Amino acid sequence: MSEIAKAVSSRSCYLRAFLCLIVVICLIMLTVPLAPWKYTAYLPSQLTVFESFFVRNSKNATVKELLQDISRRVKVPVLDCAAIFKGSINATVAAKHVLSNISVPLSDSFYLNLTEDCDVFQKQRGYIMSSLTDEEEQFPIAYSLMVYKDTEMVERLLRAIYRPQNLYCIHVDLKASNTTFEAISAIANCFNNVFLSSRRCDVIWGGYTVLEPELNCMEDLWKYSKWKYFINLTGQEFPLRTNHELVKILTLYRGAVDVMSSVKRVSFRRFPRRKGPPYRLRIVKGQVHIVVNREYVDFLLHNQIAKHLLGWSRITQFPDETVFAILNSNPQLGIKGTYTKWPEESASRGSFARFKNWDKSGIPCAGRRVRKICILTTGDLPLLGQSLMMFANKFFLEEDRVVIGCLEEKIFNDTRDEYMGTKVFNTTPYLNADFITNKVE
């Protein structure tokens, strides 16, 4: 009888142990969907078929929830941004009554306090800590951000373009206040792929110091080998495309360099003794906004011809408007992706780098103009919504918080919808642009 009791007791122990094991496994499985903000890369060899299926579907579910939550949080209160984008007069008039007070401005001290815990900062501010798609993960983009004020605008720009596979170099002008520099530094320190430029400059408009910070960031970014394209931004710009859409567009570029230039607009008064660049390079005037491949950046940083060109540019005015464009307008240099035809701005040539409303463009400006540039406001949203450009310039957040709020709402809604498969990006307008089909191979 004692032997039977022992056997029963032993089986009971085994049963209890088995039940405990089942409970532990269930608890482990339940914790997976409770970590939507953590992005973990699993190797196939580390997972069974069942585990792979479970992790993949759990991740997809939590990312959807994350994107939906961010979209809810960035929604502009009271106003109908979708109606404003469609040109609704009533919705636009309603927005004009709350342009500067639709939301509370965020101070430098706010960011200094919030970034004391980076995990809390990322969650509360709604950063997307996932590459979202394999296509995006395999196509990292490198950015430079030239900033000197308005930490909130800089942070909202960063949030709108942030993905963990991309790289971000931020140059804070030496003229920036100490609290602005400290706040932006604290934000950068909360990410492994965001950093401040290794050298700071006192940027003076029209001089070499406008170009120098771009070069410094390029050098800092060059150390990272995986990025495909480099885009330069300022702290007063905002994206018109999601990261997924940017990757789609840049993939269609097939290595093409997007830097506009003009021979007709060259002003020789900007050059000492009207002396042109070295090596008899074709001289052009171009835009400062560039979208360029790694080969272009490599040539600019390391080629002897580029170094001589940069030396010449030091004694010129507005070198940022000549150096980038000259390298893109001299195909004999052999830089992959640069333009092979006559470098003149035209509607047929195309460029998708920047929406910028100049006074001579013939495009109405809903706000005011500063140095002949339209400061974009809520009334410009219908134009921005229809634009094919990647980014828009420029915004004064302190004057109009609605325009940034609505652009933000659209970007995160589009990101959510693309991920969930309810929105498909139309790439047709970007196919076979002149600068894409006529490039150095």
C-alpha positions as CSV (number, residue, x, y, z in Angstrom):
1,M,0.0,0.0,0.0
2,S,2.9,2.4,0.8
3,E,4.4,1.7,-2.7
4,I,1.1,2.7,-4.3
5,A,1.0,5.9,-2.2
6,K,4.5,6.7,-3.2
7,A,3.6,6.2,-6.9
8,V,0.5,8.4,-6.6
9,S,2.6,11.1,-4.7
10,S,5.3,11.0,-7.4
11,R,2.7,11.4,-10.2
12,S,1.2,14.3,-8.3
13,C,4.6,16.0,-8.1
14,Y,5.1,15.5,-11.9
15,L,1.6,16.9,-12.6
16,R,2.2,19.9,-10.4
17,A,5.6,20.5,-12.1
18,F,4.0,20.2,-15.5
19,L,1.2,22.6,-14.6
20,C,3.8,25.1,-13.3
21,L,5.7,24.8,-16.5
22,I,2.6,25.5,-18.5
23,V,1.8,28.6,-16.4
24,V,5.4,30.0,-16.9
25,I,5.2,29.5,-20.6
26,C,1.9,31.3,-20.8
27,L,3.2,34.2,-18.7
28,I,6.2,34.5,-21.1
29,M,4.0,34.5,-24.1
30,L,1.7,37.1,-22.6
31,T,4.6,39.5,-22.0
32,V,5.5,39.7,-25.7
33,P,2.6,42.0,-26.8
34,L,3.1,44.1,-23.7
35,A,6.4,45.5,-25.1
36,P,5.3,47.4,-28.3
37,W,8.1,50.0,-28.0
38,K,11.0,47.6,-28.0
39,Y,12.3,46.5,-31.4
40,T,14.1,43.2,-31.2
41,A,15.8,41.5,-34.1
42,Y,15.6,37.7,-34.0
43,L,17.8,35.4,-36.0
44,P,16.0,32.6,-37.8
45,S,18.3,30.1,-36.2
46,Q,17.1,31.2,-32.7
47,L,13.4,30.4,-33.3
48,T,11.3,27.4,-34.1
49,V,8.7,27.7,-36.8
50,F,5.9,28.3,-34.2
51,E,8.0,30.9,-32.4
52,S,8.8,32.7,-35.6
53,F,5.1,32.9,-36.5
54,F,4.2,34.0,-33.0
55,V,6.8,36.7,-32.8
56,R,6.1,38.1,-36.3
57,N,2.4,38.3,-35.7
58,S,2.7,39.8,-32.2
59,K,5.1,42.4,-33.5
60,N,2.8,43.3,-36.4
61,A,-0.2,43.6,-34.0
62,T,1.7,45.9,-31.5
63,V,3.2,48.1,-34.3
64,K,-0.3,48.7,-35.6
65,E,-1.5,49.6,-32.1
66,L,1.5,51.9,-31.7
67,L,0.9,53.7,-35.1
68,Q,-2.8,54.1,-34.2
69,D,-1.9,55.5,-30.8
70,I,0.5,58.0,-32.3
71,S,-2.1,59.1,-34.9
72,R,-4.6,59.7,-32.1
73,R,-2.1,61.7,-30.1
74,V,-0.9,64.0,-32.9
75,K,-4.4,64.8,-34.1
76,V,-5.0,68.5,-34.0
77,P,-7.8,69.2,-31.6
78,V,-11.0,71.0,-32.7
79,L,-9.9,71.5,-36.3
80,D,-10.5,69.4,-39.4
81,C,-7.1,69.2,-41.0
82,A,-8.4,66.9,-43.8
83,A,-10.9,69.6,-44.8
84,I,-8.2,72.3,-44.8
85,F,-6.0,70.2,-47.1
86,K,-9.0,70.0,-49.5
87,G,-9.3,73.8,-49.5
88,S,-12.4,74.2,-47.3
89,I,-12.8,77.9,-46.6
90,N,-14.8,77.3,-43.4
91,A,-12.2,75.0,-41.9
92,T,-9.4,77.4,-42.9
93,V,-11.1,80.4,-41.4
94,A,-11.7,78.4,-38.2
95,A,-8.0,77.6,-38.0
96,K,-7.0,81.2,-38.4
97,H,-8.5,82.0,-35.0
98,V,-6.2,79.6,-33.2
99,L,-3.0,79.7,-35.3
100,S,-0.6,80.4,-32.4
101,N,-2.5,78.8,-29.4
102,I,-3.9,75.5,-30.8
103,S,-1.3,73.8,-28.6
104,V,1.1,74.8,-25.8
105,P,4.6,75.6,-26.9
106,L,7.3,73.2,-25.5
107,S,10.2,74.9,-23.8
108,D,13.8,73.9,-23.5
109,S,13.3,73.0,-19.9
110,F,10.4,70.7,-20.9
111,Y,12.8,68.7,-23.1
112,L,15.6,68.7,-20.5
113,N,13.3,67.3,-17.9
114,L,11.6,64.7,-20.2
115,T,14.9,63.4,-21.6
116,E,16.1,62.4,-18.2
117,D,14.5,59.1,-18.9
118,C,14.9,58.4,-22.6
119,D,12.5,55.5,-22.7
120,V,9.8,57.8,-21.3
121,F,10.7,60.6,-23.8
122,Q,10.5,58.2,-26.8
123,K,7.1,56.9,-25.7
124,Q,5.5,60.2,-24.6
125,R,6.6,62.0,-27.7
126,G,5.5,59.1,-30.0
127,Y,8.7,58.1,-31.8
128,I,8.4,55.1,-34.2
129,M,11.1,52.8,-33.0
130,S,10.7,50.2,-35.7
131,S,11.8,50.2,-39.4
132,L,8.2,49.1,-40.2
133,T,9.0,47.4,-43.4
134,D,11.9,45.3,-44.9
135,E,12.1,47.8,-47.8
136,E,12.7,50.7,-45.4
137,E,15.1,48.8,-43.3
138,Q,17.3,47.9,-46.3
139,F,17.3,51.6,-47.5
140,P,18.7,53.8,-44.7
141,I,18.9,57.5,-45.3
142,A,21.4,60.0,-43.8
143,Y,20.3,63.4,-42.8
144,S,22.0,66.7,-41.7
145,L,19.9,69.2,-39.7
146,M,21.2,72.7,-39.6
147,V,19.6,74.4,-36.6
148,Y,20.0,77.5,-34.4
149,K,16.7,78.0,-32.5
150,D,13.3,76.6,-31.6
151,T,14.0,73.3,-30.0
152,E,10.3,72.2,-30.3
153,M,10.3,72.7,-34.1
154,V,13.6,70.7,-34.4
155,E,12.3,67.9,-32.3
156,R,9.0,67.7,-34.2
157,L,10.9,67.6,-37.5
158,L,13.2,64.8,-36.1
159,R,10.1,62.8,-34.8
160,A,8.5,63.1,-38.2
161,I,11.5,61.6,-40.1
162,Y,12.8,59.3,-37.4
163,R,13.5,55.6,-38.0
164,P,16.0,53.5,-36.2
165,Q,17.8,52.5,-39.5
166,N,18.4,56.1,-40.6
167,L,21.2,58.4,-39.4
168,Y,20.9,62.0,-38.2
169,C,23.6,64.6,-37.7
170,I,22.5,67.8,-36.1
171,H,24.6,71.0,-36.2
172,V,23.7,73.6,-33.6
173,D,24.9,77.1,-34.6
174,L,27.3,78.6,-32.1
175,K,24.9,81.5,-31.8
176,A,22.3,79.3,-30.4
177,S,21.5,79.8,-26.7
178,N,23.0,77.5,-24.1
179,T,19.6,76.1,-23.1
180,T,18.8,75.4,-26.8
181,F,22.1,73.6,-27.3
182,E,21.6,71.6,-24.1
183,A,18.1,70.6,-24.9
184,I,18.9,69.4,-28.4
185,S,22.0,67.6,-27.1
186,A,19.7,65.8,-24.6
187,I,17.3,64.8,-27.3
188,A,20.2,63.4,-29.5
189,N,21.5,61.5,-26.5
190,C,18.3,59.5,-26.3
191,F,19.0,57.8,-29.7
192,N,21.9,55.6,-30.9
193,N,21.5,57.0,-34.5
194,V,21.2,60.7,-33.7
195,F,24.3,62.8,-32.8
196,L,25.6,66.3,-32.8
197,S,28.1,67.4,-35.4
198,S,31.7,66.9,-34.1
199,R,32.5,70.6,-34.9
200,R,30.3,73.6,-34.4
201,C,30.4,76.8,-36.5
202,D,29.3,80.4,-36.2
203,V,27.2,80.4,-39.3
204,I,27.2,83.7,-41.2
205,W,24.7,84.1,-44.0
206,G,26.3,84.3,-47.4
207,G,29.7,83.0,-46.3
208,Y,31.7,79.7,-46.3
209,T,30.4,79.0,-42.8
210,V,27.0,78.1,-44.3
211,L,28.6,75.3,-46.3
212,E,31.1,74.2,-43.6
213,P,28.6,72.6,-41.2
214,E,27.1,70.5,-44.1
215,L,30.6,69.2,-44.9
216,N,31.3,68.5,-41.2
217,C,28.1,66.4,-41.0
218,M,28.9,64.6,-44.2
219,E,32.3,63.6,-42.7
220,D,30.6,62.4,-39.5
221,L,28.0,60.4,-41.4
222,W,30.6,59.0,-43.8
223,K,31.8,56.7,-41.0
224,Y,28.6,54.7,-41.3
225,S,28.7,52.5,-44.4
226,K,25.1,51.5,-44.9
227,W,23.1,54.6,-45.8
228,K,22.1,55.1,-49.5
229,Y,21.3,58.8,-49.8
230,F,22.1,62.0,-48.0
231,I,19.5,64.8,-47.5
232,N,20.2,68.1,-45.9
233,L,17.6,69.9,-43.9
234,T,17.2,73.0,-41.7
235,G,15.3,73.4,-38.5
236,Q,12.5,75.3,-40.2
237,E,11.5,72.6,-42.7
238,F,9.1,69.7,-42.5
239,P,8.5,66.5,-44.5
240,L,5.7,66.2,-47.1
241,R,6.3,62.4,-47.5
242,T,6.5,59.5,-45.1
243,N,9.7,57.6,-44.7
244,H,8.2,54.7,-46.8
245,E,7.4,57.2,-49.6
246,L,10.9,58.7,-49.4
247,V,12.4,55.2,-49.8
248,K,10.0,54.5,-52.8
249,I,11.1,57.8,-54.5
250,L,14.8,57.3,-53.9
251,T,14.7,53.8,-55.1
252,L,13.2,55.1,-58.4
253,Y,16.1,57.6,-58.6
254,R,18.4,54.6,-59.3
255,G,21.4,56.6,-58.0
256,A,20.5,59.9,-59.6
257,V,21.6,63.1,-57.9
258,D,18.8,65.7,-57.2
259,V,20.5,69.1,-57.2
260,M,19.0,71.9,-59.3
261,S,21.2,74.3,-61.2
262,S,21.2,77.2,-63.6
263,V,23.7,78.8,-66.0
264,K,21.6,81.8,-66.7
265,R,21.3,82.8,-63.0
266,V,25.1,82.9,-62.4
267,S,26.2,86.2,-60.8
268,F,29.9,86.8,-61.3
269,R,29.9,89.6,-58.8
270,R,29.9,86.8,-56.2
271,F,33.4,85.7,-57.3
272,P,36.7,87.6,-56.7
273,R,38.0,89.3,-59.8
274,R,35.2,87.4,-61.6
275,K,37.5,84.4,-61.5
276,G,35.7,81.1,-62.1
277,P,36.3,77.7,-60.4
278,P,39.4,75.6,-60.9
279,Y,39.9,73.0,-63.6
280,R,37.7,75.0,-65.9
281,L,34.6,73.5,-64.3
282,R,31.3,74.8,-65.7
283,I,30.0,77.4,-63.3
284,V,26.4,77.3,-62.3
285,K,24.2,78.6,-59.5
286,G,22.0,76.1,-57.7
287,Q,19.8,75.4,-54.8
288,V,21.2,74.6,-51.3
289,H,18.8,71.7,-50.9
290,I,20.4,68.5,-52.1
291,V,19.5,64.8,-52.3
292,V,22.7,62.9,-53.2
293,N,24.1,59.4,-53.3
294,R,27.1,58.1,-51.4
295,E,29.4,58.4,-54.5
296,Y,28.7,62.1,-54.6
297,V,29.5,62.6,-50.9
298,D,32.6,60.5,-51.3
299,F,33.9,62.7,-54.2
300,L,33.1,65.9,-52.3
301,L,34.9,64.8,-49.2
302,H,37.9,63.0,-50.6
303,N,38.6,63.9,-54.3
304,Q,41.4,66.4,-54.9
305,I,39.4,68.3,-57.5
306,A,36.6,68.8,-54.9
307,K,39.2,70.0,-52.4
308,H,40.4,72.6,-54.8
309,L,36.9,73.6,-55.6
310,L,36.1,74.0,-51.9
311,G,39.3,76.1,-51.5
312,W,38.2,78.4,-54.3
313,S,34.7,78.6,-52.8
314,R,36.1,80.0,-49.5
315,I,36.6,83.4,-51.1
316,T,33.3,83.5,-52.9
317,Q,29.8,84.6,-51.8
318,F,27.1,82.1,-51.2
319,P,29.3,79.0,-51.8
320,D,26.5,76.7,-50.8
321,E,24.7,77.8,-53.9
322,T,27.6,76.9,-56.2
323,V,29.7,74.0,-54.9
324,F,26.9,71.4,-54.8
325,A,25.5,72.5,-58.2
326,I,28.9,72.6,-59.9
327,L,29.7,69.0,-58.9
328,N,26.3,68.0,-60.3
329,S,26.8,69.9,-63.6
330,N,30.2,68.7,-64.8
331,P,29.7,65.1,-65.9
332,Q,33.3,64.9,-67.1
333,L,34.2,64.4,-63.4
334,G,32.6,61.0,-63.6
335,I,30.5,61.2,-60.4
336,K,27.8,58.5,-60.6
337,G,24.3,59.9,-60.7
338,T,25.3,63.5,-61.8
339,Y,23.5,65.3,-64.6
340,T,24.7,64.8,-68.2
341,K,22.6,67.4,-70.0
342,W,22.8,71.2,-70.1
343,P,22.4,72.3,-66.5
344,E,19.4,74.7,-66.7
345,E,16.4,74.7,-64.5
346,S,13.2,73.7,-66.4
347,A,9.9,72.1,-65.7
348,S,10.9,69.1,-67.7
349,R,14.1,68.5,-65.8
350,G,12.3,68.2,-62.5
351,S,13.4,68.1,-58.9
352,F,11.6,66.6,-55.9
353,A,13.9,67.9,-53.1
354,R,12.0,70.9,-51.8
355,F,8.7,72.9,-52.0
356,K,9.9,76.5,-51.8
357,N,7.6,79.4,-52.8
358,W,9.8,82.2,-54.2
359,D,8.3,85.6,-55.0
360,K,8.8,85.1,-58.8
361,S,7.3,81.7,-58.8
362,G,3.8,82.9,-59.5
363,I,2.5,80.8,-56.7
364,P,0.3,82.7,-54.2
365,C,1.6,82.9,-50.6
366,A,-1.0,82.7,-47.9
367,G,1.3,84.2,-45.3
368,R,4.1,86.8,-45.7
369,R,7.5,86.7,-47.5
370,V,10.9,87.0,-45.8
371,R,13.9,87.5,-48.1
372,K,11.5,86.7,-51.0
373,I,10.6,83.3,-49.5
374,C,7.0,82.6,-48.5
375,I,6.7,81.7,-44.8
376,L,4.3,78.8,-45.2
377,T,1.1,78.9,-43.1
378,T,-2.3,77.1,-42.7
379,G,-3.6,78.7,-45.9
380,D,-0.8,77.0,-47.9
381,L,-1.8,73.5,-46.8
382,P,-3.9,72.7,-50.0
383,L,-0.7,73.4,-52.1
384,L,1.5,71.4,-49.7
385,G,-1.0,68.5,-49.8
386,Q,-0.8,68.4,-53.6
387,S,2.9,68.8,-53.9
388,L,5.2,66.0,-55.1
389,M,8.1,67.4,-53.2
390,M,9.8,65.5,-50.3
391,F,10.1,68.5,-47.9
392,A,8.8,72.0,-47.6
393,N,10.6,75.2,-46.6
394,K,10.0,77.2,-44.5
395,F,7.9,77.5,-41.3
396,F,7.8,79.8,-38.3
397,L,6.2,77.7,-35.6
398,E,5.8,80.6,-33.2
399,E,3.5,82.3,-35.8
400,D,1.5,79.3,-37.0
401,R,1.3,76.1,-35.0
402,V,-1.7,74.7,-37.0
403,V,0.2,74.2,-40.3
404,I,2.8,72.0,-38.6
405,G,0.1,70.2,-36.6
406,C,-1.8,69.4,-39.7
407,L,1.3,68.3,-41.6
408,E,2.2,66.1,-38.7
409,E,-1.2,64.6,-38.5
410,K,-1.1,63.8,-42.2
411,I,2.4,62.2,-42.0
412,F,1.5,59.9,-39.2
413,N,-1.9,59.0,-40.6
414,D,-0.3,58.1,-43.9
415,T,2.4,56.1,-42.1
416,R,-0.3,54.1,-40.3
417,D,-2.4,53.6,-43.4
418,E,0.6,52.5,-45.5
419,Y,1.6,50.0,-42.8
420,M,-1.9,48.6,-42.6
421,G,-2.3,48.3,-46.3
422,T,-5.1,50.8,-46.7
423,K,-3.1,53.4,-48.6
424,V,-0.9,52.9,-51.6
425,F,1.7,55.5,-52.7
426,N,1.4,56.5,-56.3
427,T,5.0,56.6,-57.7
428,T,4.0,57.4,-61.3
429,P,4.9,61.1,-61.2
430,Y,8.4,60.2,-60.1
431,L,9.1,57.8,-63.0
432,N,11.7,58.7,-65.6
433,A,12.2,62.3,-64.5
434,D,14.8,64.0,-66.8
435,F,17.6,64.0,-64.2
436,I,17.0,60.3,-63.6
437,T,17.2,59.2,-67.2
438,N,20.1,61.6,-68.0
439,K,22.8,60.7,-65.4
440,V,26.3,59.5,-65.3
441,E,26.2,55.7,-64.9
